[in-house]
Amino acid sequence: MEIPLLDEMDLEILMHRDAHFGGNFGIMIEYYENEGVGVMPDFELERIIELQAIQEELGENLSAKLLSMPAFEEIAKAKVLYLKLQQVYEDKKATIPTLISDLILTEEEEPMEEITSIIKEGEKMVEPLIQLIDSSDFYNPLFPGYGRTPAFAAVCLDKIGDPKAIPHLFSALGGENLDLEEIFISSLVAFGTPAKTFLLKRLVGKPLNKDNLNAAIALAFFPIDEKIAKAALKLLGDEQNLSNESFAPYLICLCEGLEDPAERKAFKDLTKQPSFPKELKLDGQTILHSWQ
């Protein structure tokens, strides 16, 4: 039998089967039928079953025939991590590694028991949790945790409340997963003033880069604040910032916190300038109406 033409999604299914389910289609299909937390929304159960049938008719492992060497290397890396996490449980005294392994390997949608256990241990859990935030592997759904672990780590960190976590949560912003982005920002907001102070420094930093934008996005979720608004107004006075299609809308949003009549007038005058971008007119009017 010739192997039918498979698309990129089929190859991803094979990689996930090999990384998470020991290369066994039967185990993977059962997991998907039971809608486990690691189910990939783009993988259709019907297609997994079809691939199983193709492999059985072929009489050979599809992965061996179709996956590239880099794919095999990534799968091997995921398997090694699984092995290391399982080995943690052999040491009955390894409290911190065990709690971290529990968090990564949980099959709960909302692992409140695992999160609560970590929070109870307090500050000694901060560094291991930060490592989860910083590690690119745990954002990858091919690896243990199905890409969910950084979100759980962020929740633990804001509950523990050690401000050492703030730069790491900020560095994690700007990823492709919007659900994770919201959780990281929510955790930053939970830190309150220390996080706001950190973000304000990034907001006004030079030269202009993605940190400025990420700081503006995060600050938009904080309670309306005059100090933030003053910084945003000052930044809008720079033509480079005003013409930045990504950055400027957030700066305008942050200006809602302006309280001084002179500064409100300066903002209103800015919106009337010929150089004020037309696409931002509505945003500017929204802020002006909020002051009425």
C-alpha positions in Angstrom: 0.0 0.0 0.0 1.2 3.5 -0.9 1.1 6.1 1.9 -1.7 8.6 1.1 -0.7 12.2 1.0 -0.9 13.6 4.6 -1.0 17.3 5.5 0.8 19.2 8.2 -2.0 18.6 10.8 -1.6 14.8 10.3 2.0 15.1 11.1 1.3 17.1 14.2 -1.2 14.4 15.3 1.5 11.8 14.9 4.0 13.8 16.9 1.4 14.3 19.7 0.6 10.6 19.7 4.3 9.7 20.0 5.0 12.3 22.7 2.0 11.9 25.0 0.5 8.5 24.2 3.6 6.2 23.7 3.0 6.0 20.0 -0.3 4.2 20.6 -3.3 5.3 18.5 -5.7 3.3 20.8 -4.7 5.2 23.9 -4.8 8.5 22.1 -8.3 7.8 20.7 -9.6 6.8 24.1 -8.2 10.0 25.6 -9.9 12.1 22.9 -13.2 10.2 23.3 -13.0 11.1 27.0 -12.1 14.7 26.2 -9.0 14.9 28.4 -7.6 18.3 29.2 -4.7 17.7 26.8 -7.0 17.4 23.8 -5.9 19.6 20.9 -8.9 21.5 19.6 -7.6 21.4 16.0 -7.3 17.6 16.0 -10.5 15.8 14.9 -11.2 12.5 16.5 -12.4 11.2 13.1 -9.1 12.0 11.5 -7.1 10.2 14.3 -9.2 7.1 13.7 -8.6 7.4 10.0 -4.8 7.6 10.6 -5.0 4.5 12.8 -6.7 2.6 10.0 -4.1 3.8 7.4 -1.3 2.6 9.7 -2.9 -0.7 10.2 -3.4 -1.3 6.5 0.1 -0.2 5.8 1.5 -2.5 8.5 4.2 0.1 9.4 4.5 3.0 11.9 3.5 6.2 10.1 5.9 8.2 12.2 8.8 6.2 11.0 7.8 6.8 7.4 6.8 10.4 7.5 8.3 12.4 10.4 11.5 14.4 9.9 14.6 14.1 12.1 13.9 17.5 13.9 10.4 16.1 14.7 11.9 13.0 16.2 14.3 15.1 18.2 11.5 17.2 19.6 9.5 14.1 20.5 12.5 12.6 22.2 13.0 15.8 24.2 9.4 15.6 25.4 9.8 12.0 26.4 12.9 12.7 28.4 11.1 15.4 30.3 8.2 13.0 31.0 10.8 10.5 32.4 12.4 13.1 34.6 9.1 14.2 36.0 8.1 10.6 36.8 11.5 10.0 38.5 10.8 12.8 40.9 8.3 10.6 42.7 10.9 8.1 43.6 12.4 10.5 46.1 9.8 10.7 48.9 11.6 13.7 50.5 11.6 15.8 47.3 8.7 18.1 48.3 9.3 21.0 46.0 10.1 18.9 42.8 7.0 16.7 43.6 4.7 19.7 43.9 6.0 21.1 40.6 5.6 17.7 38.9 2.1 17.5 40.2 1.3 20.9 38.7 2.8 20.0 35.3 1.3 16.5 35.0 -2.2 17.3 36.4 -5.1 16.2 34.3 -7.5 18.6 36.1 -9.0 21.5 34.1 -8.5 23.7 37.1 -5.9 22.1 39.4 -6.9 23.9 42.6 -5.5 21.2 44.8 -2.1 21.4 43.2 -2.1 25.2 43.2 -3.2 25.4 46.8 -0.4 23.0 47.9 2.2 25.1 46.1 0.9 28.4 47.6 1.1 26.9 51.1 4.8 26.4 50.7 5.3 30.1 50.1 8.4 31.8 48.8 10.5 28.7 48.4 8.3 27.8 45.4 9.0 31.1 43.6 12.2 30.2 41.8 10.8 26.8 40.5 7.7 28.6 39.3 9.7 31.3 37.6 11.6 28.6 35.8 8.3 27.3 34.4 7.4 30.7 33.2 10.8 31.2 31.6 11.1 27.8 29.9 9.9 27.7 26.3 9.2 24.0 26.5 6.2 24.4 28.8 4.4 26.6 26.3 4.7 23.8 23.7 1.6 21.5 23.8 3.9 18.7 22.6 5.6 18.7 26.0 4.3 17.6 29.4 1.5 19.9 30.6 0.1 20.4 27.1 1.2 24.1 27.1 -0.9 24.9 30.2 1.7 24.9 32.9 2.9 28.6 32.6 -0.7 29.7 33.3 -0.9 27.7 36.5 2.6 28.9 37.5 1.4 32.5 37.0 -1.6 32.0 39.3 0.6 30.5 42.0 3.1 33.4 41.7 0.6 36.2 42.1 -1.0 34.4 45.1 2.4 34.0 46.8 3.1 37.7 46.0 6.8 37.8 45.7 7.6 40.7 43.3 10.6 38.9 41.9 8.1 37.2 39.6 7.0 40.5 37.9 9.8 40.8 35.3 9.3 37.2 34.3 5.6 37.5 33.9 6.2 40.6 31.8 8.8 38.9 29.7 6.2 36.2 28.9 3.9 38.7 27.3 3.7 39.0 23.5 3.2 35.3 22.9 0.8 33.7 20.4 -1.5 32.2 23.0 -4.0 34.9 24.0 -5.5 32.8 26.8 -2.0 32.7 28.5 -1.6 36.5 27.8 -4.7 37.3 29.7 -3.6 35.2 32.7 -0.1 36.8 32.8 -1.7 40.2 32.7 -4.2 39.3 35.4 -1.3 38.1 37.6 0.6 41.4 37.0 -2.5 43.3 38.0 -2.8 41.2 41.2 0.7 42.5 42.2 -0.7 46.0 42.3 1.7 48.9 42.8 5.0 47.0 42.4 3.8 45.8 39.0 2.5 49.2 38.0 5.8 50.8 38.9 7.7 48.2 36.8 5.3 48.6 33.8 5.5 52.4 33.9 9.3 52.2 33.5 8.9 49.9 30.5 6.2 52.1 29.0 8.4 55.1 28.8 11.6 53.2 28.0 13.8 54.1 25.0 14.3 53.2 22.3 10.8 52.2 21.4 10.4 48.4 21.2 7.9 45.7 22.0 8.3 46.3 25.7 6.6 49.6 25.4 3.6 48.1 23.7 3.4 45.2 26.1 3.6 47.5 29.0 0.8 49.7 27.6 -1.4 46.6 27.0 -0.9 45.4 30.5 -1.4 48.8 32.1 -4.8 49.1 30.3 -6.0 46.4 32.6 -5.1 48.3 35.8 -7.6 50.6 37.5 -7.7 54.1 35.9 -4.7 55.9 37.2 -3.6 59.5 36.9 0.1 58.7 37.0 -0.3 56.2 34.1 -2.4 58.8 32.2 0.2 61.5 32.6 2.9 59.2 31.2 0.7 58.2 28.3 -0.1 61.9 27.4 3.6 62.7 27.4 4.3 59.8 25.1 1.6 60.9 22.7 3.4 64.2 22.3 6.1 62.4 20.4 5.2 62.0 16.7 6.9 58.6 16.5 4.5 57.3 19.2 1.4 59.0 17.9 2.0 57.5 14.4 2.6 54.0 15.8 -0.6 52.1 14.8 -0.1 49.5 17.5 1.1 51.6 20.4 -0.9 54.8 20.0 -4.4 53.3 20.6 -3.3 52.0 24.0 -1.7 55.3 25.0 -5.0 57.1 24.1 -6.9 54.5 26.2 -4.6 55.1 29.2 -5.3 58.9 29.0 -8.7 58.3 30.5 -7.1 58.8 33.9 -6.2 62.4 33.3 -7.7 64.7 36.0 -5.9 68.0 35.6 -8.0 70.4 33.4 -4.9 71.6 31.7 -3.8 68.1 30.8 -7.3 67.2 29.6 -7.3 70.3 27.4 -3.8 69.3 26.1 -5.3 65.9 25.1 -8.3 67.5 23.4 -6.1 69.9 21.5 -3.9 66.9 20.4 -7.0 65.2 18.9 -7.7 68.3 16.9 -4.3 68.6 15.3 -4.0 67.9 11.6 -1.3 65.3 12.4 -3.6 63.3 14.6 -4.3 60.0 12.8 -7.8 59.7 11.4 -8.1 56.1 12.5 -7.6 57.3 16.1 -10.3 59.9 16.1 -13.0 57.6 17.5 -10.7 56.5 20.3 -9.9 60.1 21.2 -13.6 61.0 21.2 -14.4 58.1 23.5 -11.9 59.4 26.1 -13.3 63.0 25.8 -16.9 61.7 26.3 -15.8 59.8 29.4 -14.9 63.0 31.1 -18.3 64.6 30.5 
